[in-house]
Amino acid sequence: MNRAFAPSFTFTLISADLTTNDIWATHDDDDFELEYKSLLKKGHNYGELDLYFLSDLGRATQSTLLGTCYMPGDSPSEEEVILDGCTILAGTMPGGETERYNLGATAIHETGHWLGLYHTFQGDSCDGPGDYVSDTPKQRVATDGCPAHQDTCSGDPGLDATYNYMDYSDDRCLSDFTPLQRVRMLHSYGAMRWRK
């Protein structure tokens, strides 16, 4: 994580707990999210990131969900502060069983959302603002696999940023954020998370 976000951010592990709860582990019901995060949250404020690794994120419904994270908000409610953080499929961590996505990039991707980034393919269109970052080329759809020269918006400059942590490429292909994504993360953290 620190390598992916350097030099802008450094993350320090404050604590790690192992909790076994079969109901929470499936993350199938939003009511349970508030319950487990109320009891397990370690961050003392809106600017401290909590990561929750679950063994299942709704696979009972054939979900392909690898993680979720809350974007920053201007004036979070008490409940939003409790729910804040990222929930990640444990099998996406290095050595995990989630084929193509088990090198840890899901935690980086979800933390990008926590810091205010959208997907590189946001809006699923070549029109509109996309991800609101001008140095990521327009991209119509999420990447599948690891294509070298994908261009889903051929009428716009640049190839799809298939290497970008905010796309859905295989973990082995993901390697970077753009300079302006880094600026957006710093701005989002400073404006919406710092000292809240």
Rosetta blueprint (number, residue, H / E / L):
1 M L
2 N H
3 R H
4 A H
5 F H
6 A L
7 P L
8 S L
9 F L
10 T L
11 F L
12 T L
13 L L
14 I L
15 S L
16 A L
17 D L
18 L L
19 T L
20 T L
21 N L
22 D H
23 I H
24 W H
25 A H
26 T H
27 H L
28 D L
29 D L
30 D H
31 D H
32 F H
33 E H
34 L H
35 E H
36 Y H
37 K H
38 S H
39 L H
40 L H
41 K L
42 K L
43 G L
44 H L
45 N L
46 Y L
47 G L
48 E L
49 L L
50 D L
51 L E
52 Y E
53 F E
54 L E
55 S L
56 D L
57 L L
58 G L
59 R H
60 A H
61 T H
62 Q L
63 S L
64 T L
65 L L
66 L L
67 G E
68 T E
69 C E
70 Y L
71 M L
72 P L
73 G L
74 D L
75 S L
76 P L
77 S L
78 E H
79 E H
80 E H
81 V H
82 I H
83 L H
84 D L
85 G L
86 C E
87 T E
88 I E
89 L E
90 A H
91 G H
92 T H
93 M L
94 P L
95 G L
96 G L
97 E L
98 T L
99 E L
100 R L
101 Y L
102 N L
103 L L
104 G L
105 A H
106 T H
107 A H
108 I H
109 H H
110 E H
111 T H
112 G H
113 H H
114 W H
115 L L
116 G L
117 L L
118 Y L
119 H L
120 T L
121 F L
122 Q L
123 G L
124 D L
125 S L
126 C L
127 D L
128 G L
129 P L
130 G L
131 D L
132 Y L
133 V L
134 S L
135 D L
136 T L
137 P L
138 K L
139 Q L
140 R L
141 V L
142 A L
143 T L
144 D L
145 G L
146 C L
147 P L
148 A L
149 H L
150 Q L
151 D L
152 T L
153 C L
154 S L
155 G L
156 D L
157 P L
158 G L
159 L L
160 D L
161 A L
162 T L
163 Y L
164 N E
165 Y L
166 M L
167 D L
168 Y L
169 S L
170 D L
171 D H
172 R H
173 C H
174 L L
175 S L
176 D E
177 F L
178 T L
179 P H
180 L H
181 Q H
182 R H
183 V H
184 R H
185 M H
186 L H
187 H H
188 S H
189 Y H
190 G H
191 A H
192 M H
193 R H
194 W L
195 R L
196 K L
